[in-house]
Amino acid sequence: MTTKPQVCRAIEPDLVASAMGEAGAAATERVEGHVARCAPCRGDWVRYRAIDSVARALPRAEPPSETARAALGSRLADLRRRLVTYAIVASPLGQILIARSEEGVAAIEYLGDATTARASRLARTPGVELEEDGAEIERLQRELLDYLGGRRTRLDWRLDLRLASSDFHRAVLQATASVPYGAVTSYARIATGIGRPAAVRAVAQALRWNPVPIVVPCHRIVGASGSLTGYAGSKLTLKQRLLSVEGVSTQRAAHDFRVARDRMYARDLDDTEYCVPTCGSLARKTLARLTLFSSREGAESAGLAPCTSCRPDLHPLPR
């Protein structure tokens, strides 16, 4: 989850002044150059222009009082917050809706074969004004398709978690966002990590309604037994396909898929080393304690060193 880039924060005063026709020539030139390269700021500039048009259309019989100005400012801020632009992407996983507000990406939603926002949960969310704008979300579309095609391992998108239902929900999403690419852990491990070890079912339910799947990678969270369990409601095959993109091996079980633990490196609780899956007593432990990695490179990118007992660096698992 990333913050607004420094260059965007620095130019925002000139962006507002330019949108309201109050910027000097040099500031206007800087803004024009910036918005030509930056789709999020270009969207902000369009919204500021719309807000300014609303303000200019208001009656001007007499200067508004401080109270009226404050009320107007509050209403304009609310209008800006309500506006969410979206685009629908044709992907290997079906149609995917991506929606963003001025604060960041607010929703990623699997639509199946549907091609309009009317099929989305976001369209039925109170307090949201949807506006289609493919140009503003073009960069996000490209990056998502690169990720699904295995050409990209990170989606460093600024997020708007307005659709998270509670502080607990947000804590679960933040903990889930920290699980690295190509790794899996359990709902129980997430519950322990946020200080609520008894809340395993609540964690699973919170991730069932993850408003931004893929970028907050709930597909990397599985049952303590290694069973994939649910995903995005009932889209279990999508979870298996996303894990496959990241190199995580799975095998079909009776009614589910299961992580192939014998092909994954393991980290026990908060150890600083990673091991082959048969090291010591690891094979008898559940994923309530473990985080599994599909590759040595992934484990080492997470800051882990090879175990000095089983030496996974000298005895790597077969791919």
Secondary structure by P-SEA (a helix, b strand, c coil): cccccaaaaaaaaaaaaaaaccccaaaaaaaaaaaaccaaaaaaaaaaaaaaaaaaaccccccccaaaaaaaaaaaaaaaaabbbbbbbbccccbbbbbbcccccccccccccccccccccccccccbbbbbbcccaaaaaaaaaaaaacccccccccccccccccaaaaaaaaaaaaccccccccaaaaaaaaccccaaaaaaaaaaacccccccccccccccccccccccccaaaaaaaaaaaacbbbbbcccbbbbccccbbbbccccccccccccccccccccccccccccaaaaaaaccccccccccccccccc
